[in-house]
């Protein structure tokens, strides 16, 4: 019987985020990445979305390790929540380990978790798997791809990558190693699909440094720069431009402070002596000597830039004489929140620089020609596109076919699919439980479809509470029902409707009959149905109806 490897994506397909892929071979399991997703507009109150790992919980005895490609939230954000269900060693590079360590400390998991750092170019043996770390370029330092080797052959998992010939740290992607593996023979390739729709090549990170130099030179304003906190190289360029123009740098925002601390301690960021200042002290500097690096590039409501824009930041008050540079592009779905912050900054008289044509941001993901280079070097027998929405995955399938691959050797996967690979075949053979688990505050998985539906109703149509007081002796209504509304209508301007609503509720309650009033469920149902029907006919709205019955 031919040997088999199973590849099971638990996230990162038909979505941007929540990346997680399971590899099974010889009765053992390794996992690549453990990311979170951002909640959709219809997920009221939800903080983040993590993969459903119920399959892995059942298989926990076979799991040999978790391997992380890089330190972005969509690849490490679920780690604390998953580790509470499955204790397993984590293998990653140094900067990634530093960021994961912060999460583990916050959740009280550091002591019980085995965190193993591996350098690019090294290989780790776990069970029947040999995992080689291959250096790639991305929008965060210390990113790697994996060559996963078993007795069956080699599978390459690229993680997020681009080909940058002039990276900030001078460390280019190890294309030579991809080529060597391709010559040896690669069984399957799983590759990043995010930018597959874009022709050509992704611009080098170094292109942004020239923009910063131009925007800083001769500027008399205070400069505030916002970017992704994890983009160590981008922050380094801001610091370099500030130092070159005799400016001091302060940092605002918890995630930005954390990344600065970790990256400087590990040597991934080099800050010239005397350039970095505390937020409370930089205010004493002249405006043309200040630079503030802040969170909030996506318009997040709790971020430092948002608070600056809406005058709720305790230390920074923006206005004329300030220049805000937004060095990031809006993640799909965040365009409205980013625009809202930009408009508020303009309203305050701030000089806002955000045009993408000004080379303020470059992507960390490979465009078409870079993807073709990887396909050409690796020459995989089988191909599985990952990390993208449906349109990205399908376009990547077409690109692979343009490179000469047989469509029968390509699987277009869905989350939960069990992709079975033998030395000669690839196919989908069944599925495992998968999907989304919602995190709301400290609650994990206790918000489901019913709760979200209720929150949607409350958000869109509000709530009507009907309070009915019955006599415990004769089961008769003691007084007229009391009506309380929230988020529905302004009561003082609708007194007639409130009276009619009370009458409708009373009639519904009395129609049940005194003998049956003991069945509170029947009373609630009758009142809810009558009130709901009346309100929809009167207002074309469907608020949540909550009957409250008291026996006095």
Secondary structure by P-SEA (a helix, b strand, c coil): cbbbbbbbbccccccccbbbbbbbcccbbbbcbbbbbbbcccccccccccccaaaaaaacccccbbbbcccccccccaaaaaaaabbbbbbbcaaaaaaaaaaaaaaccccccbbbbbcccbbbbcccbbbbbbbbbcccccccccccccccbbbbbbcbbbbbcccccccccaaaaaaaaaaacccbbbbbcccccccccccccaaaaaaaaaaacccccbbbbbccccaaaaaaaaaaaaaaabbbbbbccaaaaaaaaaaaaacccccccccccccccccccccccbbbbbcccccccccaaaaaaacccccccccccbbbbbcccccccaaaaaaaaaaaaaaacccccccccccccccccccaaaaaaaaaaacccbbbbccccaaaaaaaaaaaaaaccccccccccccccbbbbcccccccccccbbbbbbbcccccccccaaaaaaaaaaacbbbbbbbbbbbcccccccccbbbbbcccccccccaaaaaaaaaaaaaaaaaaccccccaaaaaaaaaaaaaaaaaaaccccccbbbbbbbcc
